[in-house]
Amino acid sequence: MKKFKVPHSYVIIFILLIFVSILTYIIPAGEYTRITTASGLKMVDSTSYHLVEAKPVGIWMIPNFVMKGLIKQAGIIFPILVIGGALETVLSTGMFHAYCNKLARKCSGKERLFIPAVLLLFAIIGITQSTNKFIGFAPLGVMLSATLGYDAIVGVAMILLGVGIGFSTGILAPTTAIAQEMAELPAYSGIGLRTVSFVLFYLVTAAYIVWYAEKSKKDPTKSALYGVEEVQTFDLKDSNIEVEKKHPLVLTILIIFFAILMYGCIKFSWGLVETAVCFMWMGFIIGLSYGYDPSKIASCFVKGIKGMSSAAMIVGLGAAVALILSEAKVLDTVVYGLAKMLEWFPNFLKAPVMLFINVIVNGFVTSGTGQAAVVMPVMVPLADVSGITRQTAVLAYKFGDGFCNYILPHASALMGFLGATGITYDRWMKFMWKLFLLWMILGSVILSYAYFAQYV
């Protein structure tokens, strides 16, 4: 009997697209009336839901929406390619290999402390940044992880989930302020409980990754990647490269550009396009500093772009899911139905149920702003009549909007990281499902506390 082989990531997304297409024939089409606030925010009128003419999307139309998704996500796809090209130029100098070798020697016997440190670094960065910007860092995570004797999943988790914790707890995330404005709350108010949530989610996540890393290191058969081919690897022989005279200069330039990038993102709200421009300059200057001629730099860029092309394509494919659902006008129906379901639960359970509702809605629309525009105007009146503070409703939205992005097969950041490293979705979920369950339990406990404490 032929052994079952997990389909390629592209195949998984196309299966999802077919499923979504079928849903458009089953879920009634309906919509809320959209209104624009005085400050320019677009949101729904929670009392205006009505059925509209059905517009199901046939399976034969899927390629059309794939192309639309690729075009819509051009602002993510092309920067990812540029970032991949720039990082390949840096990697080709051997600087990372050399310093990873040095790091491995210094961390010998202390590897388990390294994971929480890297996770915390990216978690702090994620307080103000989104995960899409860090897809290009996936190979570096794998390199660091392999140097310490861990598998590729640990490398991805340290970066992806680190930024995810910072973003999802919403301490200073832009979507937090947007949701609060829709709930008529001061921007970034209630920061205390969100900060406590950040710490708690960080501790749970760090403990889980360390547990998995040590378990799989001691017994490779316990690794979620055991027996899997085509996963990006880092040849440990390369880590024997010693630090060259020019490597400190390369590292210094890298740190300077990273500092410029962080300053620009925080001070001037740089997006992925500006991030890619910064990386382009970094790759060019590092290449010249290391002694490369322009043709060598160009060759490195092309090689890096090729390596990142799969991740970039997946971002566009995933966008087709939301486009199909939007075209069929079924998202508002889902929100309306879930809001009605919320009325069945006792008041003290409604806050945790709001979390699950936001998780479900995020499966239909992965845009945080888009989700807020539909969910918050519906959930706020329900919160008011249920004795739940509006701040609690915002927190439920942030948890739901954020954390499930690391299990959805069409989430651009997750699939971008997996595509860049060759990790299949099923193997990621073998690692991730337990942690996501812990996240949901912890989030529910925090929201229950918020209900009883009347969190404002």
VOPAGU-2260 file (C-alpha; in pm, 1 decimal, decimal comma):
REM VOPAGU-2260
SITE   aa  ch    i         X         Y         Z
SITE  MET   A    0       0,0       0,0       0,0
SITE  LYS   A    1     139,6     338,8    -103,0
SITE  LYS   A    2     222,5     560,2     194,6
SITE  PHE   A    3      13,6     878,3     217,1
SITE  LYS   A    4     211,3    1191,0     137,5
SITE  VAL   A    5      95,0    1530,7     255,0
SITE  PRO   A    6       9,8    1753,5     -43,8
SITE  HIS   A    7     220,1    2054,4    -135,2
SITE  SER   A    8     124,9    2379,8      40,1
SITE  TYR   A    9     -19,2    2511,9    -286,0
SITE  VAL   A   10    -245,0    2206,9    -309,4
SITE  ILE   A   11    -365,1    2257,4      49,3
SITE  ILE   A   12    -463,7    2616,5     -27,1
SITE  PHE   A   13    -640,6    2515,9    -349,1
SITE  ILE   A   14    -838,0    2254,1    -154,5
SITE  LEU   A   15    -933,3    2530,5      89,7
SITE  LEU   A   16   -1036,4    2753,4    -202,5
SITE  ILE   A   17   -1262,1    2476,4    -337,5
SITE  PHE   A   18   -1417,8    2432,9       8,2
SITE  VAL   A   19   -1476,7    2807,3      37,7
SITE  SER   A   20   -1630,8    2812,0    -309,7
SITE  ILE   A   21   -1876,0    2542,2    -201,6
SITE  LEU   A   22   -1959,3    2742,1     114,2
SITE  THR   A   23   -2070,3    3035,2    -100,3
SITE  TYR   A   24   -2355,8    2815,1    -230,1
SITE  ILE   A   25   -2457,8    2712,1     124,5
SITE  ILE   A   26   -2427,6    3026,4     339,9
SITE  PRO   A   27   -2698,6    3286,0     261,4
SITE  ALA   A   28   -2568,8    3614,8     123,6
SITE  GLY   A   29   -2628,2    3913,1     348,8
SITE  GLU   A   30   -2466,3    4234,6     457,6
SITE  TYR   A   31   -2466,2    4519,7     702,9
SITE  THR   A   32   -2486,5    4877,7     584,2
SITE  ARG   A   33   -2143,5    5040,4     599,3
SITE  ILE   A   34   -2107,7    5385,6     749,8
SITE  THR   A   35   -1809,9    5620,8     773,7
SITE  THR   A   36   -1739,1    5793,9    1103,6
SITE  ALA   A   37   -1636,2    6157,9    1139,7
SITE  SER   A   38   -1274,0    6045,2    1174,3
SITE  GLY   A   39   -1292,2    5849,2     847,5
SITE  LEU   A   40   -1326,4    5497,7     993,1
SITE  LYS   A   41   -1545,7    5263,0     792,7
SITE  MET   A   42   -1764,9    5031,9    1002,5
SITE  VAL   A   43   -2097,3    4852,1     993,6
SITE  ASP   A   44   -2431,5    4959,8    1137,8
SITE  SER   A   45   -2502,2    4674,5    1383,0
SITE  THR   A   46   -2880,0    4702,2    1336,0
SITE  SER   A   47   -2880,0    4701,1     955,5
SITE  TYR   A   48   -2819,7    4334,9     863,1
SITE  HIS   A   49   -3029,3    4222,4     567,6
SITE  LEU   A   50   -3027,4    3948,1     307,5
SITE  VAL   A   51   -2906,5    4033,8     -42,3
SITE  GLU   A   52   -2901,1    3858,6    -376,2
SITE  ALA   A   53   -2680,4    3549,2    -366,3
SITE  LYS   A   54   -2352,5    3569,9    -558,5
SITE  PRO   A   55   -2192,3    3225,2    -523,1
SITE  VAL   A   56   -1845,3    3180,3    -667,0
SITE  GLY   A   57   -1805,9    2874,5    -889,2
SITE  ILE   A   58   -1502,6    2648,0    -864,1
SITE  TRP   A   59   -1410,3    2737,5   -1222,6
SITE  MET   A   60   -1368,4    3099,9   -1106,9
SITE  ILE   A   61   -1096,0    3017,0    -852,7
SITE  PRO   A   62    -802,2    3093,2   -1090,9
SITE  ASN   A   63    -949,7    3440,6   -1147,6
SITE  PHE   A   64    -945,9    3508,2    -773,0
SITE  VAL   A   65    -594,5    3364,7    -741,2
SITE  MET   A   66    -475,0    3626,7    -988,0
SITE  LYS   A   67    -670,8    3897,5    -805,5
SITE  GLY   A   68    -513,4    3780,8    -478,3
SITE  LEU   A   69    -163,5    3801,3    -624,2
SITE  ILE   A   70    -231,7    4153,1    -752,1
SITE  LYS   A   71    -389,8    4262,3    -423,0
SITE  GLN   A   72     -94,0    4132,8    -222,6
SITE  ALA   A   73     169,9    4287,0    -450,5
SITE  GLY   A   74     259,5    4522,2    -166,2
SITE  ILE   A   75     362,0    4216,3      37,0
SITE  ILE   A   76     486,8    3981,6    -236,6
SITE  PHE   A   77     747,3    4206,8    -396,9
SITE  PRO   A   78     894,6    4335,4     -68,6
SITE  ILE   A   79     929,9    3972,1      47,7
SITE  LEU   A   80    1125,7    3891,9    -269,6
SITE  VAL   A   81    1352,5    4193,9    -221,3
SITE  ILE   A   82    1412,2    4108,5     145,4
SITE  GLY   A   83    1500,9    3751,7      43,6
SITE  GLY   A   84    1751,7    3881,9    -210,7
SITE  ALA   A   85    1913,3    4119,2      38,0
SITE  LEU   A   86    1943,9    3854,6     309,0
SITE  GLU   A   87    2105,3    3611,5      64,9
SITE  THR   A   88    2375,9    3871,9       1,2
SITE  VAL   A   89    2440,0    3892,6     375,2
SITE  LEU   A   90    2434,7    3514,1     419,9
SITE  SER   A   91    2678,5    3462,0     132,7
SITE  THR   A   92    2948,0    3650,0     325,9
SITE  GLY   A   93    2956,0    3367,4     581,6
SITE  MET   A   94    2917,4    3618,3     864,0
SITE  PHE   A   95    2614,6    3443,7    1013,7
SITE  HIS   A   96    2780,7    3102,7     984,5
SITE  ALA   A   97    3091,2    3230,9    1162,2
SITE  TYR   A   98    2906,4    3399,9    1446,7
SITE  CYS   A   99    2666,6    3106,1    1482,9
SITE  ASN   A  100    2972,2    2886,8    1531,4
SITE  LYS   A  101    3099,2    3126,6    1797,9
SITE  LEU   A  102    2755,4    3144,7    1957,7
SITE  ALA   A  103    2724,4    2764,7    1969,4
SITE  ARG   A  104    3052,6    2738,3    2160,4
SITE  LYS   A  105    2954,4    3009,1    2409,3
SITE  CYS   A  106    2602,5    2865,7    2458,0
SITE  SER   A  107    2718,2    2507,5    2508,0
SITE  GLY   A  108    2506,7    2370,2    2791,3
SITE  LYS   A  109    2293,4    2686,1    2798,9
SITE  GLU   A  110    2096,2    2633,5    2475,3
SITE  ARG   A  111    1759,5    2631,0    2650,3
SITE  LEU   A  112    1821,0    2987,6    2773,3
SITE  PHE   A  113    1880,9    3107,7    2417,9
SITE  ILE   A  114    1526,1    3026,6    2301,6
SITE  PRO   A  115    1346,6    3251,4    2557,1
SITE  ALA   A  116    1597,4    3529,5    2484,5
SITE  VAL   A  117    1534,5    3528,3    2107,2
SITE  LEU   A  118    1160,0    3485,0    2160,9
SITE  LEU   A  119    1154,3    3787,4    2396,0
SITE  LEU   A  120    1349,4    4001,6    2149,4
SITE  PHE   A  121    1098,6    3940,7    1870,2
SITE  ALA   A  122     802,9    3962,8    2109,2
SITE  ILE   A  123     911,1    4313,9    2207,6
SITE  ILE   A  124     954,7    4404,8    1840,1
SITE  GLY   A  125     607,1    4264,0    1771,9
SITE  ILE   A  126     444,9    4509,5    2013,2
SITE  THR   A  127     441,3    4765,5    1732,1
SITE  GLN   A  128     510,8    4552,3    1421,7
SITE  SER   A  129     327,3    4284,2    1222,8
SITE  THR   A  130     463,0    3937,6    1143,4
SITE  ASN   A  131     459,2    3983,6     764,0
SITE  LYS   A  132     768,2    4202,9     787,2
SITE  PHE   A  133     976,6    3918,2     926,7
SITE  ILE   A  134     912,4    3641,6     672,1
SITE  GLY   A  135    1260,6    3699,5     532,2
SITE  PHE   A  136    1409,8    3620,0     873,4
SITE  ALA   A  137    1281,2    3260,2     862,9
SITE  PRO   A  138    1605,8    3113,5     719,5
SITE  LEU   A  139    1806,2    3294,0     987,4
SITE  GLY   A  140    1587,9    3137,0    1256,4
SITE  VAL   A  141    1651,3    2792,7    1108,0
SITE  MET   A  142    2023,9    2864,6    1103,5
SITE  LEU   A  143    2031,9    2969,4    1468,4
SITE  SER   A  144    1818,4    2673,0    1568,9
SITE  ALA   A  145    2031,8    2416,5    1383,8
SITE  THR   A  146    2349,2    2563,6    1532,8
SITE  LEU   A  147    2211,8    2483,6    1878,6
SITE  GLY   A  148    2102,8    2134,4    1773,1
SITE  TYR   A  149    1729,9    2199,7    1729,9
SITE  ASP   A  150    1502,5    2139,9    1431,8
SITE  ALA   A  151    1371,8    2398,5    1183,9
SITE  ILE   A  152    1037,1    2434,8    1361,8
SITE  VAL   A  153    1212,1    2575,4    1668,8
SITE  GLY   A  154    1383,7    2833,6    1448,6
SITE  VAL   A  155    1056,4    2942,0    1289,6
SITE  ALA   A  156     872,0    2943,0    1623,4
SITE  MET   A  157    1125,1    3170,0    1796,4
SITE  ILE   A  158    1069,8    3444,1    1537,6
SITE  LEU   A  159     712,6    3390,9    1415,3
SITE  LEU   A  160     553,1    3326,7    1754,0
SITE  GLY   A  161     767,2    3590,0    1921,7
SITE  VAL   A  162     634,7    3863,9    1694,5
SITE  GLY   A  163     292,4    3698,1    1720,3
SITE  ILE   A  164     280,4    3737,5    2099,0
SITE  GLY   A  165     367,8    4106,3    2080,1
SITE  PHE   A  166     114,5    4172,1    1803,8
SITE  SER   A  167    -171,2    3955,7    1934,7
SITE  THR   A  168    -176,9    4091,9    2288,2
SITE  GLY   A  169    -218,7    4436,5    2132,5
SITE  ILE   A  170     -26,4    4654,6    2376,9
SITE  LEU   A  171      43,8    4919,1    2111,4
SITE  ALA   A  172     -82,5    4752,8    1792,5
SITE  PRO   A  173    -249,6    4993,9    1545,6
SITE  THR   A  174    -555,7    4766,8    1527,0
SITE  THR   A  175    -602,0    4806,5    1903,6
SITE  ALA   A  176    -649,4    5180,6    1861,1
SITE  ILE   A  177    -884,1    5125,0    1565,4
SITE  ALA   A  178   -1102,2    4880,8    1760,6
SITE  GLN   A  179   -1106,3    5114,1    2061,6
SITE  GLU   A  180   -1216,2    5407,7    1847,2
SITE  MET   A  181   -1503,8    5196,7    1716,1
SITE  ALA   A  182   -1592,1    5113,4    2076,4
SITE  GLU   A  183   -1568,3    5485,3    2169,2
SITE  LEU   A  184   -1272,2    5428,5    2400,4
SITE  PRO   A  185    -949,8    5633,2    2428,6
SITE  ALA   A  186    -670,6    5497,2    2207,6
SITE  TYR   A  187    -448,1    5246,2    2391,2
SITE  SER   A  188    -646,7    5274,0    2714,2
SITE  GLY   A  189    -653,9    4964,2    2934,9
SITE  ILE   A  190    -286,9    4898,7    2861,9
SITE  GLY   A  191    -226,4    4739,2    3203,4
SITE  LEU   A  192    -410,8    4412,2    3144,4
SITE  ARG   A  193    -275,2    4387,0    2789,7
SITE  THR   A  194      78,1    4414,9    2929,9
SITE  VAL   A  195       6,7    4142,0    3186,6
SITE  SER   A  196    -137,2    3930,9    2903,9
SITE  PHE   A  197     183,9    3984,3    2705,9
SITE  VAL   A  198     392,6    3851,0    2994,7
SITE  LEU   A  199     166,3    3548,8    3052,6
SITE  PHE   A  200     149,8    3450,9    2686,1
SITE  TYR   A  201     527,2    3494,5    2657,7
SITE  LEU   A  202     594,6    3264,6    2954,8
SITE  VAL   A  203     358,6    2992,9    2827,6
SITE  THR   A  204     501,1    3010,0    2475,2
SITE  ALA   A  205     864,6    3010,9    2586,5
SITE  ALA   A  206     808,3    2711,5    2814,9
SITE  TYR   A  207     631,5    2519,6    2538,0
SITE  ILE   A  208     901,1    2584,3    2273,7
SITE  VAL   A  209    1181,8    2491,8    2516,5
SITE  TRP   A  210     993,5    2173,1    2612,1
SITE  TYR   A  211     950,7    2075,2    2247,3
SITE  ALA   A  212    1308,6    2170,8    2154,5
SITE  GLU   A  213    1469,9    1968,8    2433,6
SITE  LYS   A  214    1241,2    1671,5    2375,9
SITE  SER   A  215    1314,0    1653,7    2001,9
SITE  LYS   A  216    1686,1    1715,8    2055,9
SITE  LYS   A  217    1718,0    1422,2    2294,6
SITE  ASP   A  218    1508,1    1196,2    2072,1
SITE  PRO   A  219    1490,3    1309,3    1705,2
SITE  THR   A  220    1196,2    1074,2    1646,3
SITE  LYS   A  221     989,2    1306,5    1869,1
SITE  SER   A  222    1048,8    1595,7    1629,3
SITE  ALA   A  223     746,5    1698,5    1421,9
SITE  LEU   A  224     983,5    1698,2    1123,3
SITE  TYR   A  225    1118,9    1346,4    1173,5
SITE  GLY   A  226    1143,5    1167,8     840,0
SITE  VAL   A  227    1035,7    1473,6     640,0
SITE  GLU   A  228    1234,6    1572,6     333,5
SITE  GLU   A  229    1268,1    1908,1     156,2
SITE  VAL   A  230    1274,5    2107,5     481,2
SITE  GLN   A  231    1536,2    2380,5     476,2
SITE  THR   A  232    1848,9    2261,9     652,6
SITE  PHE   A  233    2162,2    2429,5     775,8
SITE  ASP   A  234    2477,7    2227,9     719,8
SITE  LEU   A  235    2649,9    2221,4    1055,5
SITE  LYS   A  236    2984,0    2178,4     877,0
SITE  ASP   A  237    2945,3    2534,6     755,6
SITE  SER   A  238    2933,6    2655,3    1114,8
SITE  ASN   A  239    3303,8    2574,6    1142,5
SITE  ILE   A  240    3373,7    2893,3     947,1
SITE  GLU   A  241    3578,5    3124,2    1164,4
SITE  VAL   A  242    3523,1    3497,3    1197,5
SITE  GLU   A  243    3707,0    3682,3     921,2
SITE  LYS   A  244    3850,8    4033,6     934,1
SITE  LYS   A  245    3556,3    4177,7     738,9
SITE  HIS   A  246    3284,4    3996,2     937,0
SITE  PRO   A  247    3274,7    4248,9    1224,4
SITE  LEU   A  248    3218,1    4523,8     964,8
SITE  VAL   A  249    2936,6    4323,6     805,0
SITE  LEU   A  250    2777,5    4264,3    1146,7
SITE  THR   A  251    2809,4    4633,7    1236,6
SITE  ILE   A  252    2638,7    4743,1     913,6
SITE  LEU   A  253    2362,6    4487,1     974,7
SITE  ILE   A  254    2301,4    4617,4    1328,2
SITE  ILE   A  255    2296,5    4979,4    1207,6
SITE  PHE   A  256    2039,1    4903,6     939,8
SITE  PHE   A  257    1830,0    4700,0    1181,8
SITE  ALA   A  258    1831,6    4995,4    1423,2
SITE  ILE   A  259    1731,3    5230,8    1137,9
SITE  LEU   A  260    1451,8    4990,5    1043,2
SITE  MET   A  261    1313,9    4971,9    1396,9
SITE  TYR   A  262    1333,1    5349,9    1437,2
SITE  GLY   A  263    1154,3    5405,2    1107,6
SITE  CYS   A  264     880,7    5154,3    1190,2
SITE  ILE   A  265     814,8    5305,7    1532,8
SITE  LYS   A  266     868,9    5675,4    1454,4
SITE  PHE   A  267     737,8    5695,7    1098,1
SITE  SER   A  268     513,3    5386,0    1080,4
SITE  TRP   A  269     715,6    5230,5     799,0
SITE  GLY   A  270     540,8    4945,4     623,6
SITE  LEU   A  271     670,8    4644,9     434,0
SITE  VAL   A  272     767,2    4852,9     129,1
SITE  GLU   A  273     993,3    5081,3     333,3
SITE  THR   A  274    1130,0    4775,2     511,7
SITE  ALA   A  275    1226,3    4621,7     175,8
SITE  VAL   A  276    1395,8    4946,0      66,1
SITE  CYS   A  277    1598,6    4942,3     387,4
SITE  PHE   A  278    1698,1    4581,0     324,5
SITE  MET   A  279    1791,2    4658,8     -36,0
SITE  TRP   A  280    2035,0    4928,0      74,2
SITE  MET   A  281    2168,1    4699,6     347,5
SITE  GLY   A  282    2237,4    4414,4     104,5
SITE  PHE   A  283    2406,6    4646,9    -144,8
SITE  ILE   A  284    2628,6    4818,9     112,6
SITE  ILE   A  285    2722,5    4493,5     287,9
SITE  GLY   A  286    2808,1    4335,8     -47,7
SITE  LEU   A  287    3039,7    4624,7    -140,8
SITE  SER   A  288    3194,0    4631,6     207,9
SITE  TYR   A  289    3274,0    4262,2     185,7
SITE  GLY   A  290    3445,6    4311,7    -149,7
SITE  TYR   A  291    3177,2    4193,5    -391,7
SITE  ASP   A  292    3153,9    4358,1    -731,8
SITE  PRO   A  293    2805,9    4467,8    -856,0
SITE  SER   A  294    2758,9    4150,9   -1063,7
SITE  LYS   A  295    2825,3    3928,8    -760,9
SITE  ILE   A  296    2574,4    4128,4    -555,6
SITE  ALA   A  297    2317,1    4094,8    -834,2
SITE  SER   A  298    2373,4    3718,1    -850,4
SITE  CYS   A  299    2316,1    3690,2    -474,8
SITE  PHE   A  300    1996,2    3893,6    -503,1
SITE  VAL   A  301    1862,7    3666,9    -778,1
SITE  LYS   A  302    1944,6    3356,2    -575,4
SITE  GLY   A  303    1767,5    3497,9    -268,5
SITE  ILE   A  304    1463,2    3596,8    -471,9
SITE  LYS   A  305    1437,0    3243,0    -610,7
SITE  GLY   A  306    1450,8    3099,6    -259,8
SITE  MET   A  307    1173,9    3330,4    -138,9
SITE  SER   A  308     945,7    3293,7    -443,9
SITE  SER   A  309     745,6    3005,0    -297,3
SITE  ALA   A  310     670,1    3203,4      19,1
SITE  ALA   A  311     569,2    3508,5    -185,5
SITE  MET   A  312     331,1    3306,7    -404,1
SITE  ILE   A  313     161,9    3151,9    -101,1
SITE  VAL   A  314      83,9    3499,3      34,8
SITE  GLY   A  315    -106,5    3576,3    -286,1
SITE  LEU   A  316    -284,4    3241,2    -290,8
SITE  GLY   A  317    -405,6    3286,9      65,7
SITE  ALA   A  318    -555,0    3626,1     -19,4
SITE  ALA   A  319    -786,2    3458,3    -272,2
SITE  VAL   A  320    -980,8    3299,1      16,0
SITE  ALA   A  321   -1093,8    3633,1     159,8
SITE  LEU   A  322   -1165,8    3769,0    -188,9
SITE  ILE   A  323   -1401,4    3481,1    -269,6
SITE  LEU   A  324   -1590,2    3520,8      57,2
SITE  SER   A  325   -1614,9    3895,3       6,8
SITE  GLU   A  326   -1742,4    3853,3    -349,2
SITE  ALA   A  327   -2009,5    3608,8    -231,8
SITE  LYS   A  328   -2118,5    3844,2      51,3
SITE  VAL   A  329   -2125,7    3573,5     319,9
SITE  LEU   A  330   -1893,1    3725,6     582,5
SITE  ASP   A  331   -2161,3    3950,1     734,1
SITE  THR   A  332   -2397,7    3652,3     750,7
SITE  VAL   A  333   -2140,0    3457,8     950,7
SITE  VAL   A  334   -2092,6    3750,6    1192,4
SITE  TYR   A  335   -2468,0    3795,9    1228,0
SITE  GLY   A  336   -2521,2    3425,9    1302,4
SITE  LEU   A  337   -2237,5    3412,8    1556,5
SITE  ALA   A  338   -2369,6    3723,9    1731,8
SITE  LYS   A  339   -2711,4    3558,4    1765,4
SITE  MET   A  340   -2544,1    3246,4    1903,9
SITE  LEU   A  341   -2366,1    3457,9    2166,9
SITE  GLU   A  342   -2703,2    3544,6    2320,5
SITE  TRP   A  343   -2750,0    3180,5    2427,8
SITE  PHE   A  344   -2460,8    3190,3    2677,7
SITE  PRO   A  345   -2468,4    3323,7    3035,4
SITE  ASN   A  346   -2307,1    3664,7    3077,0
SITE  PHE   A  347   -1993,6    3539,6    3254,5
SITE  LEU   A  348   -1909,6    3313,5    2956,9
SITE  LYS   A  349   -1979,0    3567,1    2684,3
SITE  ALA   A  350   -1633,8    3724,8    2693,7
SITE  PRO   A  351   -1452,7    3391,6    2627,8
SITE  VAL   A  352   -1712,5    3308,4    2361,5
SITE  MET   A  353   -1632,3    3643,5    2195,0
SITE  LEU   A  354   -1275,8    3517,4    2165,4
SITE  PHE   A  355   -1390,5    3204,1    1981,0
SITE  ILE   A  356   -1619,9    3411,8    1759,3
SITE  ASN   A  357   -1329,8    3633,1    1657,2
SITE  VAL   A  358   -1119,7    3325,2    1582,7
SITE  ILE   A  359   -1391,7    3197,4    1349,0
SITE  VAL   A  360   -1436,1    3535,6    1180,9
SITE  ASN   A  361   -1060,9    3563,5    1130,1
SITE  GLY   A  362   -1082,4    3246,7     924,1
SITE  PHE   A  363   -1304,2    3439,6     683,0
SITE  VAL   A  364   -1115,7    3770,2     683,8
SITE  THR   A  365    -751,6    3781,9     793,7
SITE  SER   A  366    -728,3    4162,0     777,5
SITE  GLY   A  367    -726,7    4297,2    1132,6
SITE  THR   A  368    -878,2    4629,3    1027,6
SITE  GLY   A  369   -1140,9    4457,4     813,6
SITE  GLN   A  370   -1234,4    4227,3    1098,7
SITE  ALA   A  371   -1264,6    4518,3    1341,9
SITE  ALA   A  372   -1492,1    4703,7    1100,9
SITE  VAL   A  373   -1741,0    4415,0    1103,6
SITE  VAL   A  374   -1703,8    4263,1    1448,7
SITE  MET   A  375   -1666,1    4558,8    1685,7
SITE  PRO   A  376   -1988,5    4744,9    1595,4
SITE  VAL   A  377   -2180,4    4417,5    1645,8
SITE  MET   A  378   -2003,9    4303,4    1964,4
SITE  VAL   A  379   -2007,6    4638,7    2147,2
SITE  PRO   A  380   -2390,2    4658,0    2182,6
SITE  LEU   A  381   -2394,3    4291,2    2289,0
SITE  ALA   A  382   -2127,5    4365,3    2548,1
SITE  ASP   A  383   -2325,4    4661,0    2681,9
SITE  VAL   A  384   -2639,7    4457,5    2745,6
SITE  SER   A  385   -2442,6    4165,3    2891,2
SITE  GLY   A  386   -2251,2    4355,3    3156,9
SITE  ILE   A  387   -1923,9    4314,1    2967,1
SITE  THR   A  388   -1708,2    4624,4    2941,4
SITE  ARG   A  389   -1623,4    4753,1    2594,5
SITE  GLN   A  390   -1255,2    4722,4    2680,9
SITE  THR   A  391   -1309,5    4349,0    2734,2
SITE  ALA   A  392   -1476,1    4322,2    2392,8
SITE  VAL   A  393   -1172,0    4491,7    2236,9
SITE  LEU   A  394    -937,5    4248,3    2414,3
SITE  ALA   A  395   -1141,1    3950,6    2288,6
SITE  TYR   A  396   -1115,1    4091,6    1936,2
SITE  LYS   A  397    -735,9    4135,7    1963,7
SITE  PHE   A  398    -676,1    3783,5    2094,3
SITE  GLY   A  399    -902,3    3633,8    1827,6
SITE  ASP   A  400    -763,1    3846,9    1546,6
SITE  GLY   A  401    -403,7    3767,7    1642,9
SITE  PHE   A  402    -340,6    3421,6    1775,5
SITE  CYS   A  403    -527,0    3214,6    1516,6
SITE  ASN   A  404    -307,4    3362,4    1240,9
SITE  TYR   A  405     -52,9    3097,2    1341,1
SITE  ILE   A  406    -278,7    2802,2    1258,4
SITE  LEU   A  407    -478,3    2923,4     955,1
SITE  PRO   A  408    -363,9    2759,5     628,9
SITE  HIS   A  409    -423,9    3084,4     440,2
SITE  ALA   A  410    -264,8    3327,8     687,3
SITE  SER   A  411       0,3    3515,6     490,7
SITE  ALA   A  412     264,0    3535,9     766,4
SITE  LEU   A  413     239,5    3169,0     868,0
SITE  MET   A  414     238,0    3032,5     513,8
SITE  GLY   A  415     514,6    3274,4     420,0
SITE  PHE   A  416     736,6    3138,3     699,5
SITE  LEU   A  417     653,2    2779,0     610,6
SITE  GLY   A  418     705,5    2840,7     240,0
SITE  ALA   A  419    1045,0    3002,2     306,3
SITE  THR   A  420    1165,5    2703,8     508,7
SITE  GLY   A  421     994,1    2409,1     337,6
SITE  ILE   A  422     801,7    2305,9     650,5
SITE  THR   A  423     468,8    2149,2     554,5
SITE  TYR   A  424     149,7    2276,1     714,8
SITE  ASP   A  425      60,5    1941,4     872,5
SITE  ARG   A  426     401,3    1916,7    1044,8
SITE  TRP   A  427     368,7    2270,3    1175,8
SITE  MET   A  428      26,3    2185,9    1317,6
SITE  LYS   A  429     169,3    1872,6    1480,1
SITE  PHE   A  430     386,8    2111,9    1679,2
SITE  MET   A  431     140,5    2398,9    1708,2
SITE  TRP   A  432    -199,3    2254,4    1802,4
SITE  LYS   A  433    -116,9    2199,6    2169,0
SITE  LEU   A  434      26,5    2548,4    2206,2
SITE  PHE   A  435    -276,5    2702,6    2035,4
SITE  LEU   A  436    -502,1    2514,0    2278,0
SITE  LEU   A  437    -299,2    2656,3    2568,5
SITE  TRP   A  438    -334,5    3003,2    2416,7
SITE  MET   A  439    -711,4    2967,4    2392,7
SITE  ILE   A  440    -740,4    2846,4    2751,9
SITE  LEU   A  441    -517,8    3127,6    2879,3
SITE  GLY   A  442    -705,8    3386,1    2671,6
SITE  SER   A  443   -1038,7    3261,3    2805,5
SITE  VAL   A  444    -914,3    3283,6    3164,8
SITE  ILE   A  445    -789,9    3640,2    3111,0
SITE  LEU   A  446   -1120,5    3743,5    2953,1
SITE  SER   A  447   -1317,8    3582,7    3237,4
SITE  TYR   A  448   -1109,1    3778,9    3482,1
SITE  ALA   A  449   -1176,2    4093,9    3276,2
SITE  TYR   A  450   -1550,2    4031,4    3304,4
SITE  PHE   A  451   -1549,7    3993,9    3681,6
SITE  ALA   A  452   -1300,2    4280,8    3729,9
SITE  GLN   A  453   -1502,8    4507,2    3496,8
SITE  TYR   A  454   -1187,1    4583,6    3297,6
SITE  VAL   A  455   -1167,5    4938,9    3171,2
